[in-house]
Amino acid sequence: MGAPQVPDLATTAAAAAEHCAARQERIERLMEALGSISSAAHEVSGTRRCLDIVAGGLGALGFELELLPGSDDRAHLEARRPGREAPPVVLLIAHVDAAFSLVGGPGYVLDRGVARAPGVASMKGGVVTLLTVLDALHGLGMLSEFAWRALV
């Protein structure tokens, strides 16, 4: 058994872009869902709600999920998905807490295609990107080419 076939990059990129474009509304709803949750580091219930959303996205892609206990009632999400062969394992690391709370602020705002809220530019936007890329790879039948592990 040899190395996996490497698809044409331009064709793959075009197919991935088309896949994502077809899901634009879903991507925007995901960003709004995460961005609307106040999840400053001290807001444990908010970070848990964000983890639930991330777990839902990863679970839908066939990841095995485990909630790991942290300090002060905090938790971390570990997600694993076996691939065709291991290694390599692709490690994804993200966080869903924000430096500032939504309390007392303007909340989530989408203005001319730009999302604004605490944590959106820091990592919630990165989490949406991570889930979108994994979904595109799944849609293109490429997610199983690697083993995956995510820590959030």
N, C-alpha and C positions, 0 to 999 in steps of 0.2 A: 504494500500500500504506500503510494507516494504522497508527496505534498499535495494539499488541495489546489485545485485549479484557481488561478487568479483571474477574476473577471475583468473585462475592459473597464478601466476607471471612469472614462467619460460616460459610457453607457450606464454604469452603476450609479454614478452621481446624478445623472438625469432621471433615472428611475426613482432614486431616493427623493429627489426634489419633487417629483410628481406625486409620490406617495404622501409626502408631508403637506403639499399644497391641497390635496384632497381632504386632509384632516385639519385644516387651518382653524375652523370653528372649534373643534375639540381641543386643539392646542391652546387657543385663547381662553376657553372655559377652564382648562386645567390651571393656567396662569392666574386667572381670576380667583379660582377656588383657593389656591395656595396663598396668593397675595392678599386675600381678604381675611385671612386668619392672623390674629395678633399672636406672634410667637417669639417675643423677646426671650432671651435666655432664661429669665425668671418665670415665664408663663408656660408652665409645664403642660397644662391642658391644651394649649395652642400647639405646642410642638408635637404632642401626641396626635392631635387631629391631622397635622401635616404628615406625620409618619403613616397614619391610616391611609391617606390619599396616595402616598408613594407606594405603600404596600399593595394597594389595589392595582396600581399600574404595573408593578413588577409581577404580581401574582397572575395577572391576565396574560402575561408573556411567558408563563411557565416557570417562574422562579419559585424555589422553595423558600419560605419565609420563616424567620425566627425573631421574636422580639427579645432583646437582651436587656436585662435590668441594668440600670445605671445608678448613680447616686441621687439622693433627694427626690425619689419617685420619677426620675428621668428614665428614658429608655433609648435604646438604639435598635435599629433594624438591620439584620443581616439577611441578605438574599443571595441564594446560590442557584445557578443553572448550569447543569453539565453540558458539555459540548461534544463534538464528534470525537475528539481525542484530547486528553490533557497530559501534559501542559501544551500550550500556554494557557494560563488563566488570566483573564482581563479583570483587574481590580478597579472598581469604581468607588469613589469616596465623595460624600456630599454631606451637607448639614441643612437643617430646615429652621434653625433658630435665627433670629434677627438681632441686630444690635439695639434696635429701638422698638417700642410698642406702637401698635395702631391706636391705642387709647389716647384720646385727646388730639389726634391728628386727622388729616383729611381722609384716611382710609385708602382703599385701593382705587386708583384712577387710571383709566386708559384714555390717553389723549393723543390723537393722530397716530395711533399704532404703537405708542410708547407706554408701557405699563409703569406705574409709579406706586410704591408703597414700601414700608420698611422690609428689607430682606429680598426684594425683587431683583435688584441688581447684584446683590451679594451672592446668594446661592439658590433662591427659589427659582429664578430664571434659569440657572444652571441645572436644577433638578428637572425642570420642564424640558430643557434641551436633552438631558440624559435620557429621559423617558421617550422623547420623540425619536431620538436616534435609535434606541433599542427597538421601538415599534417599527421604524423603517427597515431596520435589518431583519426583523421578523417577517415583515411583509414581503421582503425580497428573498426570503428563504435563506438568509445568511447568518441568522443569529446563532445557529447551532455549529457554526464553524469554529467557535471558541467556547471554552468554559468561562463562566462569568461569576464574579463575586462582588456584591455591593454592600457597603457599610454606610449607613445614614444615621 
